[in-house]
């Protein structure tokens, strides 16, 4: 997913504030030192046990005191609880179970300028078991939609008063990793200056009990931060202060299909892994910029050998995959239903979607756009996520309300280039792959993913984001457990097979990860300077990113699924190695884009060589 954060946040004054003394050197300023936090939960309140009953020919559903009438069309059940959510499912032939999805509506965070975050509508799989001849029950556990803002105020080494805002969900840091802090009476000022501009925030200190009131742009309203102890701020620190030094440990076997082993038993030096984790856990979250790694998992020679979580994350909590979720479209394109529907990278999207036509901006070049072009961001449509003026820009598409069908919105775009000739990163292109999968297989996208990927790979809880029409979105943003994302890497290492069950053909593993398009100033049409502002070079395959890791004097080929903030599945075939990172460095590709080389290339792979 794309996410563009402005470096400058100009916040209007809450009050008429006086001038501030330099460096915050006042007794009043000392009172600000410490950790502050604000938390908001935007998740719809409806959750818990869902009961579906058949009363004669009528169907009813209930969650607590909330009731909904439903419909049954050929065993397909639908219930709506208004703006609190809805359910869609299918009654099994023997009537013992109802397999379905809870649809959590989009939250009030949809205006956070974060289309890949948890403010969208999401589908969560669930199963209801029959409890009587005419009653079924299951548990609704929707994706949580929270916003947490921390502020750490402290004295820097030079004695200056500094403040660092941290937000684990969106990396909403106010425009800078650190601010100079000053206070005069109840007026508090945060300032950061850089070449060409500055970021400023004005706030008010409110005593008894102590609060800092500030207008926060990403929420578009004032908020109050209150004092917190370290133990109340697990998601601010990689590990809570005072925690024991990390000692390497074998990941748990949980019955989810992963076979675990000691790293040393697979030929990977455990001391090297321990040193990596200790470095992460001891990192300072107030540094400029911080390294916000949320998880690190390693599979080597078919075994899960490392699984560690940071900043309050854990094994069972699905993490936003951002654009790494685009790769799931490529995986589904290789599964049996897509092949049986004669869908392939050579399929032409306007032919597959012709029933939705006619489309705006007719152009003969549109007939030439293939799914391969969509997966390599070379469709030629006027769609560029790095250009806010581009009509197909993801934020523009998702913020407009005139056309809720984002498939139609994209198909209506004008052409900007001949297909296959120009590279422009475009999430809407990837979403059209979802349109093709849905249309050709006649299967709702979350249901297709459940049948062909999630269930065969023994996934734990997951959530799939939806368009305003209720169709699945494939531009990225599904929430998956890190253990489950890593299973895709192991499946591809094993030639398309997970624990003896074939997911995709071996040839699809090879073909979908081959380089198809080189990303250069020439192929993007950008100057060298502008190219460096948006791209790091490299190549694209069919929704995978081929690359290399330098280890000593040699380069080893890799392929990866990557997403904003540090959502990375990295596969290194030469070492039978797959690694997953999740992170919170949203909008900081210069930070998370280096993790593969810095941690895998420079430290993990050499640890394999040392052990062998």
C-alpha positions as CSV (number, residue, x, y, z in Angstrom):
1,X,0.0,0.0,0.0
2,X,1.1,3.5,-0.6
3,X,1.3,6.0,2.2
4,X,2.7,9.5,1.8
5,X,3.3,11.5,4.9
6,X,4.1,15.2,4.7
7,X,7.2,16.2,6.6
8,X,5.5,19.4,7.8
9,X,2.6,19.4,10.2
10,X,1.3,23.0,10.8
11,X,-0.9,22.7,13.9
12,X,-3.2,25.6,14.8
13,X,-2.8,27.1,18.2
14,X,-5.2,25.9,20.9
15,X,-4.8,29.2,22.7
16,X,-3.0,32.5,22.2
17,X,0.4,31.4,23.3
18,X,3.4,33.5,24.5
19,X,6.9,33.4,23.2
20,X,9.0,30.4,24.4
21,X,12.4,30.3,26.0
22,X,15.1,28.5,24.2
23,X,15.8,24.8,24.9
24,X,13.1,24.4,27.5
25,X,15.5,25.4,30.3
26,X,12.9,26.2,32.9
27,X,11.6,24.5,36.1
28,X,8.2,24.3,34.5
29,X,9.7,22.3,31.6
30,X,11.2,19.7,34.0
31,X,7.6,18.8,34.9
32,X,7.1,17.5,31.4
33,X,9.7,14.8,31.6
34,X,8.4,11.3,31.5
35,X,6.1,9.1,29.3
36,X,2.7,10.2,28.2
37,X,0.0,8.4,26.2
38,X,-3.4,8.7,24.5
39,X,-5.4,5.7,23.4
40,X,-8.6,5.5,21.4
41,X,-10.6,2.4,20.2
42,X,-12.6,2.9,17.1
43,X,-13.7,-0.8,16.8
44,X,-17.5,-1.2,16.6
45,X,-18.7,-2.5,19.9
46,X,-20.5,-5.5,18.5
47,X,-18.5,-8.7,19.3
48,X,-18.8,-11.9,21.2
49,X,-21.1,-14.9,20.8
50,X,-23.2,-14.9,17.6
51,X,-26.3,-17.2,17.6
52,X,-28.2,-18.0,14.5
53,X,-31.6,-19.6,14.8
54,X,-34.1,-21.0,12.3
55,X,-37.7,-20.2,13.4
56,X,-40.0,-21.9,11.0
57,X,-39.0,-20.5,7.6
58,X,-37.5,-17.4,9.1
59,X,-33.9,-16.9,10.2
60,X,-32.7,-14.7,13.1
61,X,-29.3,-13.8,14.5
62,X,-28.3,-12.3,17.8
63,X,-25.2,-10.9,19.5
64,X,-26.0,-10.1,23.1
65,X,-29.1,-7.9,23.0
66,X,-28.7,-7.0,19.3
67,X,-31.0,-8.8,16.9
68,X,-31.1,-9.1,13.1
69,X,-33.5,-10.8,10.7
70,X,-31.8,-12.7,7.9
71,X,-32.3,-14.4,4.6
72,X,-31.5,-17.9,3.3
73,X,-31.1,-18.4,-0.4
74,X,-30.0,-21.9,-1.3
75,X,-28.2,-22.3,2.1
76,X,-26.5,-18.9,1.7
77,X,-27.3,-16.9,4.9
78,X,-27.1,-13.1,5.3
79,X,-27.7,-10.9,8.4
80,X,-27.2,-7.2,8.9
81,X,-26.8,-5.4,12.2
82,X,-26.8,-2.0,10.5
83,X,-23.7,0.1,11.0
84,X,-22.4,-2.4,13.7
85,X,-21.6,-5.1,11.2
86,X,-23.0,-8.0,9.3
87,X,-22.6,-11.7,8.7
88,X,-22.5,-13.8,5.5
89,X,-22.1,-17.6,5.5
90,X,-23.2,-20.9,4.1
91,X,-25.0,-23.7,5.9
92,X,-23.2,-27.1,5.3
93,X,-25.1,-29.8,3.5
94,X,-25.4,-31.8,6.8
95,X,-26.5,-28.6,8.6
96,X,-23.8,-29.2,11.3
97,X,-21.9,-26.0,10.6
98,X,-22.2,-22.5,9.1
99,X,-18.9,-21.4,7.5
100,X,-18.8,-17.6,7.0
101,X,-17.4,-14.2,7.7
102,X,-18.1,-11.4,10.0
103,X,-18.0,-8.1,8.1
104,X,-16.8,-5.3,10.3
105,X,-17.8,-1.9,8.9
106,X,-15.3,0.8,8.1
107,X,-14.4,2.8,11.2
108,X,-14.2,6.5,11.9
109,X,-10.4,6.3,11.2
110,X,-11.0,6.1,7.5
111,X,-9.9,9.7,7.2
112,X,-6.5,9.1,8.7
113,X,-4.9,9.3,5.3
114,X,-4.1,5.6,5.7
115,X,-6.0,3.5,3.3
116,X,-4.0,0.4,4.2
117,X,-4.7,0.7,7.9
118,X,-7.5,-0.9,10.0
119,X,-10.0,1.9,9.3
120,X,-11.4,0.0,6.3
121,X,-14.2,-2.6,6.4
122,X,-12.8,-6.1,7.1
123,X,-14.0,-9.6,6.6
124,X,-13.0,-12.1,9.4
125,X,-13.6,-15.8,8.9
126,X,-15.6,-17.7,11.5
127,X,-17.4,-21.0,12.0
128,X,-20.7,-21.6,13.8
129,X,-21.4,-25.0,15.2
130,X,-24.9,-26.5,15.6
131,X,-26.0,-26.5,19.2
132,X,-29.6,-27.7,18.6
133,X,-31.8,-28.8,15.7
134,X,-32.3,-25.2,14.7
135,X,-29.5,-23.2,16.4
136,X,-25.8,-22.5,15.6
137,X,-23.3,-20.5,17.6
138,X,-19.8,-19.0,17.0
139,X,-17.7,-16.1,18.3
140,X,-17.3,-12.8,16.5
141,X,-13.8,-11.4,16.9
142,X,-13.5,-8.4,14.6
143,X,-10.2,-6.7,13.8
144,X,-9.4,-4.1,16.4
145,X,-9.1,-0.5,15.2
146,X,-7.0,1.4,17.7
147,X,-5.0,4.6,17.7
148,X,-2.2,4.9,20.3
149,X,0.0,8.0,20.6
150,X,2.9,8.1,23.0
151,X,5.1,11.1,23.9
152,X,8.4,10.6,25.7
153,X,9.9,13.8,27.0
154,X,13.5,13.6,28.2
155,X,16.9,15.4,28.5
156,X,19.2,14.7,25.6
157,X,23.0,14.2,26.1
158,X,23.5,17.9,25.5
159,X,21.0,18.8,28.2
160,X,18.3,20.0,25.8
161,X,14.7,19.0,26.4
162,X,13.5,16.6,23.7
163,X,10.2,15.0,22.9
164,X,9.5,12.0,20.7
165,X,5.9,11.1,19.5
166,X,5.4,7.4,18.6
167,X,2.4,5.7,17.2
168,X,2.6,1.9,16.5
169,X,-0.4,1.7,14.2
170,X,0.5,4.4,11.5
171,X,3.8,5.9,12.6
172,X,2.0,9.2,13.2
173,X,5.0,11.0,14.7
174,X,4.0,14.6,14.1
175,X,6.4,15.2,11.3
176,X,9.8,14.4,13.0
177,X,11.4,11.7,15.0
178,X,12.3,14.2,17.7
179,X,11.3,17.7,18.7
180,X,12.9,20.4,20.9
181,X,10.5,21.0,23.8
182,X,9.9,24.2,25.7
183,X,7.3,25.4,28.2
184,X,6.1,28.8,29.6
185,X,3.4,28.5,32.2
186,X,0.8,26.2,30.7
187,X,1.9,26.7,27.1
188,X,4.1,23.9,25.6
189,X,5.9,24.1,22.3
190,X,7.4,21.3,20.1
191,X,9.7,22.4,17.3
192,X,11.9,20.7,14.7
193,X,13.8,22.5,12.1
194,X,15.4,21.0,9.0
195,X,16.8,22.3,5.7
196,X,13.9,24.0,3.9
197,X,11.3,24.0,6.7
198,X,10.2,23.1,10.1
199,X,7.6,21.2,12.0
200,X,5.8,22.7,15.0
201,X,3.2,21.8,17.5
202,X,1.6,23.9,20.3
203,X,0.0,22.3,23.3
204,X,-1.4,23.1,26.7
205,X,-0.3,21.6,30.0
206,X,-3.3,20.9,32.2
207,X,-2.5,20.0,35.9
208,X,-4.4,17.9,38.5
209,X,-4.2,15.3,37.1
210,X,-1.4,16.2,34.6
211,X,-2.4,16.2,31.0
212,X,-1.0,17.5,27.7
213,X,-3.7,18.7,25.4
214,X,-2.7,18.9,21.7
215,X,-4.5,19.1,18.3
216,X,-3.4,16.0,16.4
217,X,-3.7,16.3,12.7
218,X,-4.0,12.6,11.9
219,X,-7.1,12.4,14.1
220,X,-8.3,15.9,13.1
221,X,-9.2,16.8,16.7
222,X,-7.7,17.7,20.0
223,X,-6.5,14.9,22.3
224,X,-5.2,14.6,25.9
225,X,-2.1,12.6,26.8
226,X,-1.8,11.4,30.3
227,X,1.2,10.2,32.3
228,X,2.1,6.5,32.0
229,X,4.5,4.1,33.8
230,X,6.8,2.0,31.6
231,X,4.9,-1.1,32.5
232,X,1.8,0.5,30.9
233,X,3.4,1.2,27.6
234,X,4.4,-2.2,26.1
235,X,3.9,-0.9,22.5
236,X,6.3,2.0,23.1
237,X,9.3,-0.1,23.9
238,X,10.7,-3.1,21.9
239,X,10.7,-4.9,25.3
240,X,9.8,-3.3,28.6
241,X,12.7,-1.7,30.5
242,X,14.0,-4.1,33.1
243,X,13.3,-7.2,31.1
244,X,15.9,-9.9,31.3
245,X,18.5,-10.2,28.6
246,X,17.2,-12.3,25.7
247,X,18.4,-15.9,25.5
248,X,17.8,-17.8,22.3
249,X,14.7,-20.1,22.5
250,X,13.1,-22.6,20.2
251,X,9.7,-21.4,18.8
252,X,6.7,-23.2,20.2
253,X,4.9,-25.9,18.2
254,X,1.3,-24.8,18.3
255,X,-0.4,-27.3,16.0
256,X,-0.6,-24.8,13.1
257,X,1.6,-26.9,10.8
258,X,4.9,-25.5,11.6
259,X,7.7,-28.0,12.6
260,X,10.1,-26.2,14.9
261,X,13.7,-26.9,15.7
262,X,16.7,-25.4,17.4
263,X,18.6,-23.2,15.0
264,X,21.8,-25.1,15.7
265,X,20.2,-28.3,14.6
266,X,19.6,-26.9,11.1
267,X,23.1,-25.4,10.9
268,X,22.4,-21.9,12.0
269,X,24.5,-20.3,14.7
270,X,22.2,-19.6,17.7
271,X,24.6,-17.1,19.2
272,X,24.3,-14.9,16.1
273,X,20.5,-15.0,16.3
274,X,20.6,-14.2,20.0
275,X,22.8,-11.2,19.2
276,X,20.4,-9.9,16.6
277,X,17.4,-10.1,19.0
278,X,19.4,-8.5,21.8
279,X,20.2,-5.6,19.5
280,X,16.5,-5.1,18.6
281,X,15.4,-5.3,22.3
282,X,18.0,-2.9,23.5
283,X,17.2,-0.3,20.8
284,X,16.1,3.2,21.8
285,X,12.6,4.0,20.5
286,X,13.4,7.8,20.7
287,X,16.3,7.7,18.3
288,X,16.2,9.6,15.0
289,X,14.9,7.7,13.2
290,X,14.0,4.7,15.3
291,X,14.1,1.1,14.1
292,X,10.5,-0.2,14.8
293,X,10.7,-4.0,14.1
294,X,7.5,-5.6,15.3
295,X,8.4,-9.3,14.6
296,X,11.3,-11.3,13.2
297,X,10.8,-15.0,12.2
298,X,13.2,-17.3,10.5
299,X,12.6,-20.7,8.8
300,X,15.7,-22.7,7.8
301,X,15.7,-26.0,6.1
302,X,12.0,-26.5,6.5
303,X,11.9,-25.7,10.2
304,X,10.8,-22.6,12.1
305,X,13.9,-21.8,14.2
306,X,13.3,-18.2,15.3
307,X,10.1,-16.4,16.3
308,X,10.3,-13.1,18.3
309,X,8.0,-10.2,18.8
310,X,8.5,-6.6,19.9
311,X,6.6,-3.4,20.7
312,X,3.7,-5.3,22.3
313,X,3.1,-7.7,19.4
314,X,2.6,-11.4,19.9
315,X,2.2,-14.7,18.0
316,X,-1.6,-14.7,17.8
317,X,-2.2,-11.1,16.7
318,X,-2.5,-10.6,12.9
319,X,-0.4,-7.8,11.6
320,X,-1.1,-5.4,8.7
321,X,0.7,-6.7,5.7
322,X,0.3,-3.5,3.6
323,X,1.5,-4.1,0.0
324,X,2.9,-7.5,0.9
325,X,-0.7,-8.5,0.6
326,X,-0.5,-7.8,-3.2
327,X,1.5,-11.0,-3.5
328,X,-1.5,-13.0,-2.2
329,X,-3.1,-12.2,-5.6
330,X,-0.3,-13.8,-7.4
331,X,-0.5,-16.9,-5.2
332,X,-4.2,-17.2,-5.8
333,X,-3.7,-16.9,-9.5
334,X,-1.6,-20.0,-9.4
335,X,-4.3,-22.1,-7.5
336,X,-6.6,-24.6,-9.1
337,X,-9.8,-22.5,-9.4
338,X,-8.0,-19.8,-11.3
339,X,-6.4,-22.3,-13.7
340,X,-9.7,-24.1,-14.2
341,X,-11.3,-20.7,-15.1
342,X,-8.5,-20.3,-17.7
343,X,-7.1,-17.3,-15.9
344,X,-3.4,-16.6,-16.3
345,X,-1.0,-13.7,-16.5
346,X,-1.8,-13.6,-20.2
347,X,-5.5,-13.0,-19.6
348,X,-6.7,-9.5,-20.7
349,X,-8.4,-7.7,-17.9
350,X,-10.9,-5.8,-20.1
351,X,-12.0,-9.1,-21.7
352,X,-12.5,-10.7,-18.2
353,X,-14.4,-7.7,-17.0
354,X,-16.4,-6.9,-20.1
355,X,-19.7,-7.4,-18.4
356,X,-19.1,-4.3,-16.4
357,X,-18.6,-2.2,-19.6
358,X,-18.7,0.0,-21.5
359,X,-15.9,1.9,-19.8
360,X,-15.0,5.6,-19.8
361,X,-12.0,6.9,-21.8
362,X,-12.1,4.2,-24.5
363,X,-8.7,3.5,-26.0
364,X,-7.6,0.5,-28.1
365,X,-4.6,0.1,-25.9
366,X,-6.9,-1.0,-23.0
367,X,-7.7,-4.2,-24.8
368,X,-4.0,-5.2,-24.6
369,X,-3.6,-4.9,-20.8
370,X,-3.0,-8.3,-19.2
371,X,-2.9,-9.5,-15.7
372,X,0.9,-9.8,-16.1
373,X,1.0,-6.0,-16.8
374,X,-1.2,-5.4,-13.7
375,X,1.1,-7.5,-11.5
376,X,4.2,-5.7,-12.7
377,X,2.7,-2.2,-12.5
378,X,3.1,-1.7,-16.3
379,X,-0.6,-1.5,-17.3
380,X,-0.2,2.0,-18.9
381,X,-3.3,3.3,-17.1
382,X,-3.1,6.8,-15.6
383,X,-2.3,5.4,-12.2
384,X,0.7,6.3,-10.0
385,X,0.7,6.0,-6.2
386,X,3.7,8.3,-6.1
387,X,1.9,11.1,-7.8
388,X,-0.9,12.6,-5.8
389,X,-2.2,14.3,-8.9
390,X,-2.5,11.0,-10.8
391,X,-6.2,10.1,-11.3
392,X,-5.6,6.5,-10.3
393,X,-3.5,7.3,-7.2
394,X,-4.7,5.0,-4.4
395,X,-5.5,7.7,-1.9
396,X,-7.5,9.7,-4.5
397,X,-9.4,6.6,-5.4
398,X,-10.2,5.6,-1.8
399,X,-11.1,9.1,-0.6
400,X,-13.5,9.9,-3.5
401,X,-17.1,8.9,-3.0
402,X,-18.6,9.3,-6.5
403,X,-17.7,5.7,-7.5
404,X,-17.7,3.1,-4.6
405,X,-16.8,0.4,-7.1
406,X,-13.0,0.7,-7.2
407,X,-12.7,-1.9,-10.0
408,X,-14.9,0.2,-12.2
409,X,-13.1,3.4,-11.1
410,X,-9.8,1.9,-12.3
411,X,-11.2,0.4,-15.5
412,X,-12.6,3.9,-16.4
413,X,-9.2,5.6,-16.1
414,X,-7.5,7.0,-19.2
415,X,-4.4,5.5,-20.7
416,X,-1.1,7.2,-20.1
417,X,1.3,4.8,-21.8
418,X,1.4,1.7,-24.0
419,X,1.0,-1.4,-21.8
420,X,4.3,-3.0,-20.8
421,X,6.4,0.1,-21.6
422,X,6.3,2.2,-18.4
423,X,6.6,1.3,-14.7
424,X,4.4,3.2,-12.2
425,X,3.6,1.7,-8.8
426,X,-0.2,1.4,-8.7
427,X,-2.2,-0.4,-6.0
428,X,-5.3,-0.1,-8.1
429,X,-3.7,-2.3,-10.8
430,X,-3.1,-5.0,-8.2
431,X,-6.7,-4.6,-7.1
432,X,-7.9,-5.4,-10.6
433,X,-6.2,-8.8,-10.3
434,X,-8.7,-9.4,-7.5
435,X,-11.5,-8.3,-9.9
436,X,-10.3,-10.9,-12.4
437,X,-10.1,-13.7,-9.7
438,X,-13.5,-12.8,-8.3
439,X,-15.2,-12.6,-11.8
440,X,-13.5,-15.7,-13.4
441,X,-13.9,-18.0,-10.4
442,X,-17.3,-16.6,-9.4
443,X,-16.1,-16.6,-5.8
444,X,-15.9,-13.8,-3.3
445,X,-12.2,-12.9,-2.8
446,X,-12.0,-13.6,0.9
447,X,-13.8,-16.9,0.4
448,X,-11.4,-17.8,-2.4
449,X,-8.4,-17.0,-0.2
450,X,-9.9,-19.0,2.7
451,X,-10.4,-22.1,0.5
452,X,-7.2,-22.0,-1.5
453,X,-4.6,-20.5,0.9
454,X,-5.7,-19.9,4.5
455,X,-7.2,-23.3,5.2
456,X,-4.7,-25.5,3.3
457,X,-1.8,-23.6,5.0
458,X,-3.5,-23.9,8.5
459,X,-3.7,-20.2,9.1
460,X,-4.7,-18.8,12.4
461,X,-7.0,-15.7,12.6
462,X,-6.8,-13.3,9.7
463,X,-8.8,-10.3,8.3
464,X,-9.3,-9.3,4.7
465,X,-10.1,-5.6,3.8
466,X,-13.0,-4.8,1.6
467,X,-14.1,-2.1,-0.9
468,X,-17.2,0.0,-0.2
469,X,-19.1,-2.4,-2.4
470,X,-18.2,-5.3,-0.1
471,X,-15.9,-6.9,-2.6
472,X,-12.5,-7.9,-1.5
473,X,-9.6,-5.4,-2.0
474,X,-6.4,-6.7,-3.4
475,X,-4.3,-3.6,-3.4
476,X,-2.8,-4.7,-0.1
477,X,-3.7,-4.4,3.6
478,X,-4.8,-7.9,4.7
479,X,-4.0,-8.7,8.3
480,X,-2.1,-12.0,8.8
481,X,-0.2,-13.6,11.7
482,X,3.6,-13.4,11.0
483,X,3.8,-17.3,11.3
484,X,1.2,-17.6,8.5
485,X,2.9,-15.1,6.2
486,X,6.1,-17.1,6.6
487,X,4.3,-20.3,5.5
488,X,4.0,-18.8,2.0
489,X,7.8,-18.5,1.9
490,X,8.2,-22.1,3.0
491,X,5.6,-23.3,0.6
492,X,7.4,-21.7,-2.3
493,X,10.8,-23.1,-1.1
494,X,9.1,-26.5,-1.2
495,X,8.0,-26.1,-4.8
496,X,4.4,-25.1,-4.0
497,X,3.7,-27.7,-1.3
498,X,2.8,-27.2,2.4
499,X,3.1,-30.2,4.6
500,X,2.4,-32.6,1.7
501,X,-0.5,-30.6,0.2
502,X,0.0,-28.8,-3.1
503,X,-1.0,-25.2,-3.1
504,X,0.3,-24.1,-6.5
505,X,2.2,-25.9,-9.2
506,X,6.0,-26.0,-9.0
507,X,6.2,-24.2,-12.3
508,X,4.1,-21.4,-10.9
509,X,6.6,-20.9,-8.1
510,X,9.3,-20.5,-10.8
511,X,7.4,-18.4,-13.3
512,X,5.8,-16.0,-10.8
513,X,9.1,-15.1,-9.2
514,X,11.1,-14.5,-12.4
515,X,12.1,-10.9,-13.1
516,X,9.7,-9.3,-15.6
517,X,10.3,-5.6,-15.4
518,X,13.4,-3.5,-14.4
519,X,12.7,-0.4,-12.3
520,X,14.9,2.4,-13.5
521,X,14.7,6.1,-14.3
522,X,14.2,5.1,-17.9
523,X,11.3,2.7,-17.3
524,X,9.6,5.1,-14.8
525,X,10.2,8.2,-17.0
526,X,11.7,10.0,-14.0
527,X,14.8,12.0,-13.6
528,X,17.6,10.5,-11.6
529,X,16.8,12.8,-8.7
530,X,13.1,12.2,-8.7
531,X,13.6,8.4,-9.2
532,X,15.7,8.3,-6.0
533,X,12.8,10.0,-4.1
534,X,10.4,7.2,-4.9
535,X,12.2,4.1,-5.9
536,X,15.3,2.1,-4.9
537,X,15.7,0.4,-8.2
538,X,15.3,-3.4,-8.6
539,X,13.0,-5.6,-10.6
540,X,9.4,-6.8,-10.4
541,X,8.0,-10.2,-11.0
542,X,4.3,-11.2,-10.9
543,X,3.6,-9.4,-7.6
544,X,6.9,-10.6,-6.2
545,X,10.0,-8.5,-5.9
546,X,13.2,-10.3,-7.1
547,X,16.4,-9.1,-5.7
548,X,19.9,-10.0,-4.3
549,X,21.7,-10.2,-1.0
550,X,25.4,-9.5,-0.9
551,X,27.2,-11.9,1.3
552,X,31.0,-11.4,1.2
553,X,32.1,-11.3,-2.4
554,X,29.0,-13.1,-3.7
555,X,25.4,-12.1,-4.5
556,X,22.5,-14.5,-3.8
557,X,19.2,-14.2,-5.6
558,X,16.0,-13.6,-3.5
559,X,12.4,-12.8,-4.0
560,X,10.2,-11.0,-1.6
561,X,6.7,-9.7,-0.8
562,X,7.1,-6.2,0.7
563,X,4.8,-3.7,2.3
564,X,5.1,-0.2,3.7
565,X,6.5,0.0,7.2
566,X,8.6,-3.1,7.0
567,X,6.2,-5.9,6.2
568,X,8.6,-8.3,4.4
569,X,8.6,-11.9,3.4
570,X,12.1,-12.6,2.1
571,X,13.0,-16.0,0.4
572,X,16.6,-17.0,-0.2
573,X,16.5,-20.3,-2.1
574,X,20.2,-21.0,-2.1
575,X,20.1,-21.3,1.7
576,X,16.6,-22.9,2.0
577,X,15.8,-19.8,4.1
578,X,12.7,-17.7,4.5
579,X,12.4,-14.7,6.8
580,X,9.5,-12.5,7.9
581,X,9.7,-9.0,9.3
582,X,6.8,-6.9,10.4
583,X,7.5,-3.3,11.3
584,X,6.1,0.1,12.2
585,X,8.4,2.4,10.1
586,X,5.5,3.4,7.9
587,X,6.5,6.0,5.3
588,X,10.2,5.3,6.1
589,X,11.4,3.1,3.3
590,X,15.0,4.2,3.9
591,X,14.8,2.4,7.3
592,X,12.9,-0.8,6.7
593,X,14.2,-1.2,3.1
594,X,17.6,-2.0,4.5
595,X,16.6,-4.8,6.9
596,X,16.9,-7.6,4.4
597,X,20.6,-6.8,3.7
598,X,21.5,-5.6,7.2
599,X,20.0,-8.5,9.1
600,X,19.6,-11.4,6.6
601,X,22.5,-10.7,4.3
602,X,25.0,-9.3,6.8
603,X,24.2,-11.5,9.8
604,X,21.9,-14.5,9.3
605,X,23.4,-16.0,6.2
606,X,27.0,-15.6,7.5
607,X,25.8,-17.4,10.6
608,X,24.8,-20.3,8.4
609,X,28.3,-20.3,7.0
610,X,29.9,-20.2,10.4
611,X,27.8,-23.1,11.7
612,X,28.7,-25.2,8.7
